[in-house]
Amino acid sequence: MHTASSARNENRRPRLVPTLLLGAIIAGVLGGVAATVLLNVQHDILRLAEEATRILLPDIQAEVRTVVNLERLKVFGEIVQHSDDPAERREAQLAARILAMDAVYEKDASIKHQVNQVYGIIERMATYRAQQDAVRRPTEPAQKSLPDGKVVLANDWQEASAILENLVQHLSVDAAVTVFEGSARIARQAKRAMLVVVLVSGGLALLFVIMILFVQRAVVQPILRTTYGLKQIHNQPSVLRMRRERLQELDDIASAVGAFGAALSQINERTADLEREIAERQQAQAKLVELATTDSLTGLHNRRHFMETATQEFERARRYRMPLSLLMIDADRFKLINDRFGHHLGDEVLKVLAMTGQRQLREIDLFARLGGEEFAILLPQTDFVDARVVAERLRQAIAGHTIDTEQGLLNFTVSLGLASLNPVTADLNDLLRQADVALYQAKQNGRNRVEPAVIG
């Protein structure tokens, strides 16, 4: 009877060590699956980010460069149409020709054709204005009424302006759609990673609760029963005896504790590896974001980041009627520096320009390299008067800086165009255009100067 009862108790008692091992295996497998899925998702996110940096970012930069060129082409066309200075018209025509020959248009035959069409109109206007200057009598007033041919050219320029505006709008929409699609793909992968984390966390929590209930039944209760039996033996050693199954339970508990400790150690190791891998992936992703928004040479913001942030600042300033100013900066005679001292020294000039500018600006000011030797500074909450003070201080600081070279000390200067938000400013591109025209005027007026934008 006693043997049969013991056998039944043995069968009813849960198999402690195998069950704990099974729980540890399930937890390990679940953690491993979660780690694999998360690593795959993180890999997809990094791949998409790398694709955005390697493929999408150059395309966006090319589109932005095209937009800027088109805006400049429009400005030079207006100079050819309206300026009474023959030298200024010739320079504007030459600049328009250089812009029309830019290799950035080669990727799209339609854009190239339309740009050539616009330049053809500019060239016809320049020819017509030159003929008018040649036949004009000295006694005629400067503002003589123009014949019908000038009216026809003015109508052609209106058509050319419409072409340029349509191209700019089309390219801006394409760039925005490209950025949105790339961000959406990365966001979907991040959402998938969050879903995996939630599901795995729920599964581990459920497994943890089950294991607690099992340990309570298979470990805690036998320990309590065994402790109670030992107390009885201690109090009445000649009357009570410890049952054999109680001693067996102690052996099972000891074996289970050892196996459970080993399983916990494996889980901790897997968890630590997973956390370390996730941290490395996050650091790599943050590095990719930094590369996508930072100019590698100067450490300043790049054109893409500047346009995104400047657009937000412009809308905020216009909404709350706050002052906002923009500086366009260009290194004077930079090509001559490259030709004489080498491109490595030209890079050093750009670095010095960036470093000097950062020392003169506030934390809220947005300083970016737009490309080549061209820089831009957005000055939030700064009106025209204060912005001009900043521009002059920056110009003097750069002009006073020297670079030691093998051929002696090198001094370089910059020209600055200043534009401030005003009631007639349509958008950020309009503000950029005003500052760019002012920069061009500073170059024409002798360089190493600050030229304000003319509103009207």
Residue pairs with C-beta under 8 A, 6 or more apart in sequence:
6 244
6 245
9 245
10 245
10 248
13 218
13 245
13 249
14 214
14 217
14 218
16 218
16 219
16 252
16 253
16 255
16 256
17 252
17 255
17 256
17 259
19 214
19 218
20 211
20 214
20 215
20 256
20 259
20 260
20 263
21 259
21 263
23 207
23 210
23 211
23 214
23 263
24 259
24 260
24 262
24 263
24 264
24 266
24 267
25 263
26 207
27 204
27 207
27 263
27 267
28 263
28 266
28 267
28 270
30 200
30 203
30 204
30 207
31 200
31 204
31 267
31 270
31 271
31 274
32 270
33 200
34 196
34 197
34 200
34 274
35 270
35 273
35 274
35 277
37 196
38 193
38 196
38 197
38 274
38 278
39 277
39 281
41 189
41 190
41 192
41 193
41 196
42 193
42 277
42 278
42 281
42 285
44 189
45 186
45 189
45 190
45 193
45 281
45 285
46 281
46 284
46 285
46 288
48 182
48 185
48 186
48 189
49 186
49 285
49 288
49 289
49 292
50 288
51 182
52 182
52 186
52 292
53 288
53 291
53 292
56 178
56 179
56 182
57 292
57 304
59 178
60 175
60 178
60 179
60 304
61 303
61 304
62 104
62 107
63 171
63 172
63 174
63 175
63 178
64 175
64 303
64 304
64 307
65 104
65 371
66 104
66 105
66 111
66 167
66 171
67 168
67 171
67 172
67 175
67 429
68 370
68 432
69 99
69 102
69 104
70 115
70 164
70 167
70 168
70 171
71 164
71 168
71 429
71 432
71 433
71 436
72 95
72 99
72 436
73 96
73 99
73 100
73 115
73 118
73 119
73 122
73 164
74 161
74 164
75 433
75 436
75 437
75 440
76 92
76 93
76 95
76 96
76 99
76 122
77 92
77 96
77 118
77 121
77 122
77 125
77 157
77 160
77 161
78 157
79 88
79 89
79 92
80 89
80 92
80 93
80 96
80 122
80 125
80 126
80 129
81 125
81 153
81 154
81 157
83 89
83 92
84 142
86 129
86 130
86 133
88 444
89 126
89 129
89 130
90 126
91 444
93 122
93 123
93 126
96 119
96 122
97 119
97 123
100 115
100 116
100 118
100 119
105 111
105 112
105 115
106 112
111 167
114 163
114 167
115 167
117 160
117 163
118 160
118 163
118 164
121 153
121 156
121 157
121 159
121 160
122 157
122 160
124 153
124 156
125 153
125 156
125 157
128 149
128 150
128 153
132 146
132 150
136 144
168 429
218 252
218 256
219 253
219 256
219 257
222 246
222 249
222 250
222 252
222 253
223 253
225 246
225 249
226 242
226 246
226 247
226 249
226 250
229 240
229 242
229 243
229 246
230 242
232 240
233 240
233 241
233 242
292 304
293 301
293 302
293 304
293 305
294 300
294 301
294 302
294 305
295 301
295 302
295 368
295 369
297 347
297 350
297 351
297 369
298 350
298 351
298 353
298 354
298 369
299 354
300 354
300 358
300 367
300 368
300 369
300 375
301 309
301 366
301 367
301 368
301 369
302 368
302 369
303 368
303 369
303 370
303 371
305 368
306 366
306 368
306 370
306 376
306 378
307 428
309 366
309 378
310 326
310 366
310 376
310 378
310 428
311 428
313 324
313 366
313 378
313 380
314 324
314 421
314 427
314 428
314 431
316 322
316 380
317 323
317 324
317 380
317 381
317 421
318 324
318 421
322 380
322 381
323 381
323 382
323 383
323 384
323 420
323 421
324 378
324 379
324 380
324 381
324 382
324 420
324 421
324 431
325 378
325 379
325 382
325 383
325 384
325 386
325 387
325 418
325 419
325 420
325 421
326 376
326 377
326 378
326 379
326 418
326 419
326 420
326 431
326 432
326 434
326 435
327 376
327 377
327 379
327 387
327 390
327 391
327 394
327 416
327 417
327 418
327 435
328 374
328 375
328 376
328 416
328 417
328 419
328 432
328 435
328 436
328 438
328 439
329 353
329 357
329 374
329 375
329 376
329 377
329 394
329 414
329 415
329 416
329 439
330 373
330 374
330 375
330 414
330 415
330 439
330 443
331 337
331 349
331 350
331 353
331 373
331 412
331 413
331 414
332 412
332 413
332 414
332 415
332 443
332 447
332 448
333 412
333 447
334 346
334 349
334 372
334 373
334 412
337 345
337 346
337 349
337 410
337 412
338 345
338 346
340 407
341 405
341 407
341 410
345 403
345 405
345 410
348 403
349 403
349 410
349 412
350 369
350 373
352 398
352 401
352 403
353 375
353 398
353 414
354 367
354 369
354 375
356 394
356 397
356 398
356 401
357 367
357 375
357 377
357 394
357 398
358 367
359 397
360 390
360 393
360 394
360 397
361 367
361 377
361 390
361 394
364 380
364 381
365 377
365 378
365 379
365 380
366 377
366 378
366 380
367 375
367 376
367 377
368 375
368 376
368 377
369 375
370 376
376 432
376 435
377 390
377 394
379 386
379 387
379 390
382 390
383 420
384 418
384 420
384 452
387 418
387 420
388 418
388 450
388 452
391 416
391 418
391 450
392 450
394 414
394 416
395 413
395 414
395 416
395 448
395 449
395 450
398 412
398 413
398 414
399 411
399 412
399 413
399 414
399 448
401 411
401 412
402 409
402 410
402 411
403 409
403 410
403 411
403 412
404 410
413 447
413 448
414 448
415 439
415 442
415 443
415 447
415 448
415 449
415 450
415 451
416 439
416 442
416 449
416 450
416 451
417 434
417 435
417 436
417 437
417 438
417 439
417 440
417 441
417 442
417 450
417 451
417 452
417 453
418 435
418 438
418 450
418 451
418 452
418 453
419 431
419 432
419 434
419 435
419 438
419 452
419 453
420 453
421 431
422 455
424 455
425 431
425 434
434 453
434 455
435 453
437 453
437 454
438 451
438 452
438 453
438 454
439 451
441 451
441 454
442 449
442 450
442 451
445 451
